[in-house]
Amino acid sequence: MLLNRLFNSSFLRSGFFYSVVSFGASFLAYILNLIIARSFSLSDYGEYMSATAYLTLFSIPLGALGMMTIKKIGSVDLAQRASLAKVIEKWLVRELISLMPLILLVSVGLGLLMFYKGQMSQSAIIFIILSTIAGVFFNFYASVLQAYKKFDWAGGFAIASILIKMALTIVAIYVFSTLQWLFGSFLMATILISIAGHWLISVLAKNETKEIKLNNEIEFKKFFFYLSKKTVLIPLISILCIIGLSNIDVILVKKFFAAEDVGLYSSLSLLGKIILYITTPLSAVAYTYFTGSDSKDQSRKVLFIVTGLISLIGFCAVLGYGLFPNIVVKIIFGNKFLSVTQLVWLSAVFGALYSLANLYVQYFAAKNSIYAILGIIAIIAQVLGIYYNHQSLSQVLWVNILVNTVLVVTYFLIVAKKEFFTQILPVNLRNL
């Protein structure tokens, strides 16, 4: 009976499929990072990871765009979603063209800051800026497929993306063996998969009989005024929280530590993020149920299910990293990273806690709740904690663990309190 109920659950079926496919993509991404870590020196690997950290931070508005895309498209009838995606795509192109002078001005300013204050190379800066711009469409198409609940297509999109990136990266490493060519291969892969994404939603739109037009509220509002809306601002800040918590530490380590130490810490960061690679598909599927017009009533139940699954995955990771640190480091990074073996289990704890924080931020962001931006306080605490405690890499990890623990516990207590008042407490006592 229980197995039949699980099998008949659309959430669990789609979640299982998308999780398996996305896990495959994440595993390929892990292999790619392994190749890069083994192919470059510690200092070069640190430069690469710092560049990806900056790129991730600068892509925060793209994450907000993705969340808004899922939310907007998921709110309309299923037969109209691809058509709406095409309309939003055209609007997005128009906005990017109109904002191009401002984008160029901001890019120059950020580039100068990264060069003089962040000690980043010129090639890394160019890669960060161009990849951020190209990533607008990559992120948009991936979000459309999730909102459309085309989880097989979304999984294939993720697999194709990493395969293209891997093929070009292997050529860059073994033919040219420089970071400049590595950055170029990543940029080219983003462009190619974005072209494929455009083709995919065009195919979906052709199969629809209903057309839809974007209403004036979205289409004609000025960009910055649009960003000031609560439905946009909260997802934007929540994405800042999610991404900032996992990247600020790498940037600060590059500022305070030697180049080789940056490479070592980057390996620890990646070990923690491997857990995130596994759990992200679960959070992504859950978010579509948090926002979908046909599944909002199941959101809290889905939240608790995914919380349990992520906690189980995190526990297994901490246990495995703690029992076999030498094996983990040797297999993934090689002997030159063995000096971090004593810190491996800490990276697993951080990765598990961060995965849970990611889930809860998305849950509250889907409801446009002010609680979604609690991560801002956590980021401030993280920056201050690392700024005053950076005598060793272990101190940085402990700061991350403490900050994420407080954030996750706070979120859980908020949800548990609401569950108590809505499900357990008698109706006549809820308003007392």
N, C-alpha and C positions, 0 to 999 in steps of 0.2 A: 504493500500500500504506500509506504513512504517513498519507495523508489519510483513508483508510478507518479506520485505527486511531484517529485523532483524532476522527473523526465518531462512532465507536462508544463513545468514552469518555463515560460518564455525567457525570463531573466536568466535563469540558470543555464538554459540551452545556449542562448546567444552569448552569455558571459563565458561559458566553457569554450565555445568555438573561438571567440575573439581572443580569449586568454591564451589558448594553445597557439594560434597563429602569431599573435603578438609576442608570445614568449619565444617563438622561433626567430622573429625579427630581432628581439632583444638579445638572443643568444648570438646571432650573427654580428650584432653591434659589439657585443662583448669580445668576440673573436677579432673584430677589426681593431678594437682598442688594445687587445693583446699584441697584435702584430705591430701596431704603432709603438707601444711601450718597449717591445723587444728590439725594434729597428732603430731607435734613436737613443741618444744619450739621456741621462737624467735631466740635464738642464734643458735640452730640446723638448723632452716630454713635458716638463713643467711649463715651457712656453706654449706648447700645444694645448695643454689642459687649461692654462690661464686664458688663452684665446677663446676656447669653447665656453669658459665661464662668463667672459664678457659678452660673447654672442648670445648666450642664454639670457643674460640680464637684459640686453637690448631688445630681445625678442618678447619681453613681457607684454607689450601692447598686442603682439600677435596672439599670445595665449588668451588675452581678454577677447580679442576678435573671434577666436575659436569658440570660446564659451558662449559668446553672444550669438554666434552663428548657429550652434547647436540649439540654443534656447529659442531663437527666432524661427528657425526652420521646423523644429520639433513642435512648435505651437500651432502649426497649420495642418490641414488635412494631408494624409499620406500621399494622396494623388497629386498634390500641388507642390511638394517639397523640392523636387529637382528644378521645376520652373522658377520657384522663388530663389533658389540658389543661383540660377543664371542671372536673374535681375540684380541680386546683391553683388554678383561678380562684376557686372557692368558699372554699378555704383562705386565699387571699390577701385576700379581702374580710373574712373573720373576723379575721385578724391586724391588718389596718389599723384596724378598728373598736376592737379591744381596745387598740391602741397609740395611739389618738387623743389622749389626755391628754398623753402623752409627746411626740408629734409637735407639738402646740400649744406646749408648753413650749420645746422645742428651736427651733421657728420664731421665737418671740419673742426668744430669746437671739441667734440668728443675725441676725435683723432689726436688733437694736440694734447689733451689731458692724458690720454692713454700713453702717448709717447714720452711726455716729460714727467708725469707723476706715476704712471703705472709701469714704466720701463718696458713697454711692449715694442716689438720690432715693427718696422714700417709694413712689411708683408703681412704680419698678423693683423694690423690695424685695417689695412685694405680688405682683407678677408672678412673681418668682423662686420664692417660697414656694408659691403656688397651682399654678404650672405643674409644680413638682417633684412635688406630690401627684398631679395629674392624669396626669402622665407615667408613673406606675406601671403603669397599664393599657395605655397606648399601647405602651410598651416590651414588656410581656408578650405582647400580641397579635402584634406584629411578630416576636417570638422564636418563638412557637408556629408560625407559618407557615414560618419557616426550618427549625425542627426537623422539621416534617412533610414537608419537602422540596417544599412547594408554592411553587416559586420564581416561577411565573406570578402566583399570588395575592399573594405577598410583594412582588413588583414593583409590582403594581397597588395594593397597600396604600400603598406608598411614594409612588407617583404621586398617588393620591387625597389623601394627607396634604398634600403640598406644594401641590396645586391649591387645596384648601380654604383653606390658610393664605395662599396668594397672593391669592385672591379677596377674602378678608376684609381682608388687609393693604392692598390697593389702595384699598378703600373707606375704610379708616382714614386713609390718607395723603392722598387727594385730596378727601375730604369733611371730615375733622376736622383733619388735619395736625398732630397732636400725638403725642408719645411714649406718652402714657397710652392713647390709642386703639389705637396700634400694639401695645402690650403686651396689651391686651384682645383684640385680634383673634387673636393667637398662642394665647392661652389657650383661646378658644372653638374654634379649629381643633383643638387637642389633644383637647378633650372630644368633638367631633363624630366624629373619626376613631376614637376609642376605642370609641364606640358601634358604629361599623361593624365594628370588630375583633371585638367580642363576637358580633355577628350571624354573622360569617364562621366562627368556630370552632363555633358552634351548628349551622351547616349541615354542617360536616365531621362533627360528632359524630352527627348524624342518619343519616349514610350508613354508620355502623359497626355491625356486628352484635355485636361483643364489648364488654363493659363492663369497667371496671377501677376498683378502689378504691385510694385512696392508703393506703400502709401506715402503721402507727402511728409508725414511726421519723421520718417527715416530718410527719405530721398533728398529733401531740400534743406534740412537743418545744417547750419554751419558746423564744421568739424569739432571745434573746441566746445561749442555749446552742447553738442551731442555728447561729448565726453563728460560733461557736467551732470548728465542725468544719472539718477541713482541706479537704474538698470544697467548702465555702462560703467559707472565709476566703481561700484562694488566688485564686479568681476575683474576690473582692471587692477584694483588694489589687492584683491585676493590672489591674482596671478603673481603680483609682485611678492606677496608673502611666500607663496609656494616655491617660486624660483629663487628668490633671494636667500631663503634659508639653506639652500643646497649649493650656493655658488659664492656668496659673500666670503665664506671662509677661505676658499681657494685664492681669491683676489687678495685678501689680507695676508695670507701666508706668503704670497709672492712679494708683498711689500716688506714683511718683517724678517723673512728667512732667506738663506742663500739659495742659489739656483738649483743645486742638487737636492736640497731639502724640499723645494717646491715639487720636484719630480717625485720624491718619496711620498709626500703628503697627497699628491694627486693619485697615487696608486691606492692609498687608503680611502680616498674619496670615491674612487671608482669601485672599490670593493663594497662600500656601503650602497652605492647606486645600483649595483647588480641586483640587490633586493628590490629596489624601486623598479627596475626593468621588469621583474616578475610580477609585481603588484600593480603597476600602472594600468594594464589592461582591465583589471577588476575595477579600479576607480573610474576608468573611462566609461565602461559599460554602466556602472552605477550612476554616473552623472547624467547619462541619457534618460535614466529612469527618474532621477531627481527633477528633471526639467520637462520631460514629455507630458503632454496634456492628457495622455491616456494612462499614465502610470504614477502620477504624483502621490496618490493615496498609498502607494506601496513604498514610498521613499524611506521612511524610518525603518521599516522592516529590512529593506535592502541594505541600509546603512549598517545595521547590526550584523547582518550576514557577512558583509564584506569586512567589517572590523574583525570578526572572528577569524576569517580566512587570512587576513594580513598578519594578525597576531601569531597565528600558527606558523606561517611562513617565516616570520621574523625570529620566532623561537628556534626553529630548525636551523636557521642561518647562524644565529649566535652560538648554538651548540656545535655546529660543524666548524665554524671559524675558530672557536675556542679550543676544540680538541685537536684540530689538524692545521695549525697556522702555517707551519713550514711547507706542508704539502700545497696548501692554498696559494701561498705566495710563489712557490717554485713553478707550479703549473700555469698560473696566470701571468706572472711577470718575469720570472727567471731569477737567477741567483743575485743579480745586482740590487734587488729590492729586499733581500732577506733581513736587512736591519730593522724592518718595521714589523716583524712577526709578532712581537709582544703587544702590538697595538691593533692587531687584526680583529680581535673580538669586539673591541670598542667601535670599530667601523661598522660592524654588523648591528650593534645596538643602535647606533645613530641611524643607519639605513632603515631599520624597522620602525623606529619612532617617527622618522621623517615621512615614511610611507603612510602612517596613520594620520599625521598632521595634514598631509596632502588630501587624503580622503575627506576629512572633516571640514577643511577649508572649502572644498568643492561642494559639500553638502549645504553649507550655510550660504555660499555664493549663489547656488541655484535658487535659494529662497529670498535672495536680495536682503539677507539679514546683515545687520551691522556687525554681528559676531564674526563674519568672514574676514574682517580686517584686523582681528586681534593679532594676526601674525606680524603686523607692523611693529607692535610692542616687542614681539619676540625677536625680530630682526635688530631692533635698536639694542636689546639686551645682548644679542649675539655679537654685534660689532663692539660694544663696550667691553664685553667679557673677553673677547680675543685681544682687543687693544691693550688691556691691562694684564692679560695672562697669555703671553706668547713666548715663554722661556723654553718651551719644548712643544713638539707636535702632539704629545699626549694631552697637554693642557688645552690645546685648541679643540681636540675631540671631546674632552669632558665638558667644555663650554657648550658645544653643540648638543651633547646628550642632555644636559641640564635644561637648556632652553626648550628643546623639543618635548621633553617630559612634562614640563609645566604646561606647555601649550596643549598637548594631547589630553592630559588629565582635565584641564579646564573645559575643553570642548566636550569631553565625555560627560562631565558633570552637568553641563548645560542641557545636553540632550536627555540625559537620565532624568533630570528634574522635569522636563516637559513630558516625558513618557509617564512619569509618576502622576502628574496632574491630569493627564488626559486619559489614562488607562486604569490606574489603580485607585486614585482618590475618588470617592463618590461625587456624583454630579453636584449635589447640593452643598459640597464643601470646597469646590474648586475656586470659587470667587471670594472666599473668606480671607 
